[in-house]
Amino acid sequence: MLRAVTKKSLNRGVKGVRVLSTQAAPTAPPVPPVPRVPPTSPPHVPKPAAPPRKSGRKVVYTVGALAAAAAGVIGYAYVDPEFRNKVETTVPQAKQVFDTVLGSSSLSKTKQQLLDLKDQAANVLPKKKVEEVLPPLSRYTLPEFDKKPPVHVDPVDVKTAVDTGDAKPSPEIIAKRAKELESSLLSAIHSAESKVSAATDAKIKTITAINEHAALVKATVDEPQNADWEKVGLTRHIVILSVKIAAMARSK
């Protein structure tokens, strides 16, 4: 019983609390709906057009070429003053550019220095003295020499008479000369034959002596126990003597 009473009292207390809470909290007014704004896209900004690359490169190359040419002209003008003078006289406004970059022209400086040196030398050197002009010398006439007549010399023929030998020799003289020529030819032939035979004999003897010497040397080397070097030296002297005799026979 006690449990049932307590349970009912609890239920009633909870209901009362719920009613009080619902009455105490006022109802909020309804919130009006917010209108939906559509999303806006950003404004379109046109991109700047890119400059053409080819024309820019051409301009750069052209400017570079002109700069290189100008630098070359200025450099050569610095080295060669005559070239600078020609460019200054032919190209307008070139003198101002050269004077600004390189300074005043060295050619004009050199000319001015030469003129100054010339003036200094003229002031230093002594002036030429005026030479006194002497009066002309009086002419002196030489006495005339006595003319002698020329000496006449008669020509003399100094050439000696030459025998032309037009006269033919007699047959006896011709025969005598022919015999003399024949005998001289025969003697020359015999002499030549004797010389040839002597040279041939000397050559043969030389060859024989060389062969004997070579054979003796070979035998001595092959059999050293029976070597006879004195005989080898003797054959060597014989070979040398034979060579000399052959040379003398050929020279005769």
Backbone torsions as a table, in degrees:
resi	resn	phi	psi	omega
1	MET	NA	-44.9	-178.8
2	LEU	-62.3	-39.3	179.7
3	ARG	-65.4	-39.5	-179.0
4	ALA	-66.4	-38.7	-179.2
5	VAL	-67.7	-43.5	-179.3
6	THR	-65.0	-35.0	179.7
7	LYS	-67.7	-41.2	-180.0
8	LYS	-66.4	-40.9	-179.6
9	SER	-64.6	-35.8	178.3
10	LEU	-67.1	-41.2	-179.8
11	ASN	-63.1	-41.6	179.7
12	ARG	-65.6	-41.5	179.7
13	GLY	-63.1	-37.8	179.8
14	VAL	-67.3	-41.7	179.0
15	LYS	-63.1	-40.2	179.9
16	GLY	-64.2	-39.7	178.3
17	VAL	-64.1	-40.1	179.3
18	ARG	-63.4	-40.4	-179.4
19	VAL	-66.6	-42.4	-179.5
20	LEU	-64.4	-38.6	179.9
21	SER	-68.1	-36.2	178.4
22	THR	-71.0	-33.9	179.3
23	GLN	-76.7	-35.5	-176.2
24	ALA	-71.9	-34.4	-177.8
25	ALA	-83.7	113.3	179.4
26	PRO	-73.7	151.1	179.0
27	THR	-78.6	132.7	179.7
28	ALA	-77.8	146.5	179.0
29	PRO	-69.7	151.9	-179.6
30	PRO	-68.6	139.6	-179.9
31	VAL	-86.3	127.4	178.7
32	PRO	-68.7	146.3	-179.4
33	PRO	-70.2	138.6	178.7
34	VAL	-83.0	128.2	179.4
35	PRO	-66.4	139.5	-178.2
36	ARG	-83.0	122.8	179.5
37	VAL	-92.6	127.9	179.0
38	PRO	-67.7	144.0	179.4
39	PRO	-64.7	135.9	-179.9
40	THR	-99.2	136.3	177.6
41	SER	-81.2	148.6	179.2
42	PRO	-64.9	152.1	-179.0
43	PRO	-64.5	141.6	-179.4
44	HIS	-78.8	117.3	178.6
45	VAL	-105.2	120.1	-179.0
46	PRO	-70.0	135.9	178.6
47	LYS	-75.7	142.9	177.9
48	PRO	-68.2	140.4	-179.4
49	ALA	-69.7	132.3	179.6
50	ALA	-71.3	137.4	179.1
51	PRO	-67.3	149.6	178.7
52	PRO	-64.5	134.4	-176.7
53	ARG	-71.9	-38.8	-175.2
54	LYS	-62.2	-46.0	-178.8
55	SER	-64.1	-37.6	177.6
56	GLY	-63.6	-42.2	177.9
57	ARG	-62.8	-41.7	179.5
58	LYS	-61.6	-41.0	179.9
59	VAL	-64.1	-41.9	179.6
60	VAL	-63.6	-45.4	179.5
61	TYR	-62.2	-41.7	-179.1
62	THR	-63.8	-44.7	179.7
63	VAL	-63.7	-40.2	178.7
64	GLY	-64.6	-41.8	179.5
65	ALA	-64.1	-42.1	178.8
66	LEU	-64.8	-39.4	178.9
67	ALA	-65.0	-41.2	178.8
68	ALA	-64.6	-41.6	179.2
69	ALA	-63.8	-42.6	178.9
70	ALA	-64.0	-40.5	178.2
71	ALA	-64.2	-39.8	178.0
72	GLY	-64.0	-41.8	179.1
73	VAL	-64.3	-42.5	-179.6
74	ILE	-65.8	-41.4	179.3
75	GLY	-64.2	-43.2	179.5
76	TYR	-68.8	-33.9	176.9
77	ALA	-66.8	-31.0	176.8
78	TYR	-68.3	-34.4	-178.7
79	VAL	-80.5	-42.0	-173.7
80	ASP	-112.8	105.6	179.7
81	PRO	-65.6	-32.3	179.3
82	GLU	-64.4	-41.8	176.8
83	PHE	-61.6	-39.6	178.3
84	ARG	-63.1	-41.5	179.9
85	ASN	-63.7	-40.8	178.4
86	LYS	-63.7	-43.8	-180.0
87	VAL	-64.4	-39.8	179.9
88	GLU	-64.7	-34.3	-179.5
89	THR	-79.9	-25.8	-176.1
90	THR	-98.8	-37.9	-176.5
91	VAL	-98.9	125.3	178.7
92	PRO	-70.5	151.2	-179.8
93	GLN	62.5	8.6	-180.0
94	ALA	-76.4	-31.8	-178.5
95	LYS	-64.7	-40.7	179.4
96	GLN	-63.9	-39.5	179.9
97	VAL	-65.6	-45.8	-179.7
98	PHE	-63.8	-40.6	179.2
99	ASP	-65.2	-34.6	179.7
100	THR	-71.5	-41.5	-174.8
101	VAL	-85.0	-47.8	-172.0
102	LEU	-103.4	-13.9	-174.0
103	GLY	93.3	-173.1	-179.0
104	SER	-66.4	155.9	-175.8
105	SER	-65.7	133.9	177.7
106	SER	-72.6	-24.9	179.0
107	LEU	-65.9	-44.4	178.1
108	SER	-65.0	-37.3	176.3
109	LYS	-61.9	-43.0	-179.3
110	THR	-63.9	-43.0	178.6
111	LYS	-62.1	-42.2	-179.9
112	GLN	-65.4	-39.5	177.4
113	GLN	-63.2	-40.4	178.0
114	LEU	-63.5	-41.5	178.5
115	LEU	-64.2	-40.2	178.5
116	ASP	-64.3	-42.7	178.3
117	LEU	-63.6	-37.1	179.1
118	LYS	-64.2	-42.5	179.0
119	ASP	-65.2	-41.1	178.9
120	GLN	-64.1	-41.4	179.0
121	ALA	-65.2	-38.0	178.6
122	ALA	-65.3	-33.5	178.9
123	ASN	-75.4	-32.2	-177.4
124	VAL	-78.3	-43.4	-176.6
125	LEU	-66.1	142.4	178.3
126	PRO	-71.1	146.5	179.9
127	LYS	-74.0	148.1	180.0
128	LYS	-67.9	134.2	177.2
129	LYS	-79.1	144.4	178.2
130	VAL	-75.1	116.6	-178.4
131	GLU	-74.0	138.4	178.0
132	GLU	-78.5	129.5	-179.5
133	VAL	-85.8	116.1	179.7
134	LEU	-80.1	149.7	177.8
135	PRO	-69.1	150.6	-179.8
136	PRO	-65.3	145.1	179.8
137	LEU	-72.1	149.0	178.8
138	SER	-76.3	142.8	-178.7
139	ARG	-77.2	142.2	178.8
140	TYR	-119.4	123.6	-178.1
141	THR	-87.8	125.9	179.0
142	LEU	-80.6	149.2	178.3
143	PRO	-71.3	149.5	179.7
144	GLU	-77.6	140.3	178.1
145	PHE	-84.3	154.1	178.1
146	ASP	-74.7	126.7	179.8
147	LYS	-83.7	128.4	178.1
148	LYS	-103.9	147.0	179.1
149	PRO	-68.7	147.7	-179.9
150	PRO	-67.2	149.1	-179.7
151	VAL	-84.2	129.4	-179.6
152	HIS	-97.2	127.0	-179.7
153	VAL	-120.6	127.5	178.2
154	ASP	-78.0	135.4	179.5
155	PRO	-68.7	143.5	-179.9
156	VAL	-122.7	133.2	178.3
157	ASP	-83.5	112.3	-177.2
158	VAL	-96.3	-1.8	179.5
159	LYS	-73.4	135.4	177.7
160	THR	-88.4	151.3	-179.9
161	ALA	-71.9	132.6	-178.8
162	VAL	-110.2	130.3	178.8
163	ASP	-79.0	113.9	-178.1
164	THR	-73.9	-17.7	178.9
165	GLY	67.4	40.3	178.8
166	ASP	-70.4	-22.1	-177.1
167	ALA	-75.4	131.3	-179.8
168	LYS	-77.6	141.6	177.8
169	PRO	-69.8	161.9	-179.3
170	SER	-77.3	162.3	179.0
171	PRO	-61.8	-32.6	178.6
172	GLU	-63.7	-41.9	179.5
173	ILE	-65.8	-39.4	179.6
174	ILE	-63.0	-43.8	179.7
175	ALA	-64.8	-39.4	179.5
176	LYS	-63.9	-43.5	179.6
177	ARG	-65.6	-35.8	178.9
178	ALA	-65.7	-41.4	178.0
179	LYS	-65.1	-40.4	178.3
180	GLU	-62.7	-41.1	179.0
181	LEU	-65.6	-39.9	-179.7
182	GLU	-65.6	-43.9	179.9
183	SER	-64.8	-38.3	178.9
184	SER	-67.3	-36.6	178.3
185	LEU	-67.3	-41.8	179.7
186	LEU	-63.8	-43.1	179.2
187	SER	-64.2	-37.2	178.1
188	ALA	-66.4	-38.5	179.2
189	ILE	-66.3	-44.6	179.1
190	HIS	-62.5	-40.5	179.4
191	SER	-64.1	-41.0	179.2
192	ALA	-66.1	-40.6	179.2
193	GLU	-63.4	-42.3	179.9
194	SER	-64.5	-40.1	178.7
195	LYS	-65.6	-40.9	179.9
196	VAL	-65.4	-42.7	180.0
197	SER	-65.7	-40.0	178.7
198	ALA	-64.5	-41.4	178.7
199	ALA	-66.0	-38.5	179.2
200	THR	-65.7	-44.0	178.7
201	ASP	-62.2	-42.4	179.5
202	ALA	-64.1	-36.9	178.9
203	LYS	-66.5	-42.8	179.6
204	ILE	-64.0	-43.1	179.2
205	LYS	-62.9	-38.5	178.9
206	THR	-64.4	-43.1	179.4
207	ILE	-64.0	-41.6	179.4
208	THR	-63.5	-43.1	179.5
209	ALA	-64.2	-38.2	178.6
210	ILE	-65.3	-43.1	179.8
211	ASN	-64.1	-42.7	179.2
212	GLU	-63.7	-42.0	179.2
213	HIS	-63.8	-41.6	179.3
214	ALA	-64.6	-42.2	179.1
215	ALA	-64.5	-40.6	179.8
216	LEU	-66.2	-39.7	177.9
217	VAL	-64.3	-42.2	179.7
218	LYS	-63.5	-44.3	179.8
219	ALA	-65.0	-37.8	179.3
220	THR	-66.3	-38.5	179.2
221	VAL	-71.3	-38.6	-179.4
222	ASP	-69.1	-37.2	-178.9
223	GLU	-120.8	80.1	-177.0
224	PRO	-67.5	-22.0	179.6
225	GLN	-69.4	-27.1	178.8
226	ASN	-107.8	27.1	-175.0
227	ALA	-72.4	137.0	177.4
228	ASP	-125.8	87.0	-174.6
229	TRP	-72.7	-22.3	175.7
230	GLU	-65.2	-40.4	178.2
231	LYS	-66.8	-36.0	177.3
232	VAL	-64.1	-42.5	177.8
233	GLY	-65.2	-36.2	178.5
234	LEU	-64.9	-44.5	178.2
235	THR	-64.3	-32.3	177.7
236	ARG	-65.2	-43.3	177.0
237	HIS	-63.4	-37.1	178.0
238	ILE	-63.4	-40.9	178.8
239	VAL	-62.7	-44.5	-179.7
240	ILE	-63.1	-42.0	179.2
241	LEU	-65.2	-38.1	178.9
242	SER	-65.9	-38.7	178.8
243	VAL	-64.7	-41.8	178.6
244	LYS	-64.2	-41.9	179.4
245	ILE	-63.4	-40.9	179.3
246	ALA	-64.6	-38.5	178.5
247	ALA	-66.3	-40.0	177.7
248	MET	-66.2	-36.7	179.2
249	ALA	-67.5	-36.2	178.8
250	ARG	-71.6	-32.1	-177.7
251	SER	-77.3	-18.5	-179.6
252	LYS	-73.4	NA	NA
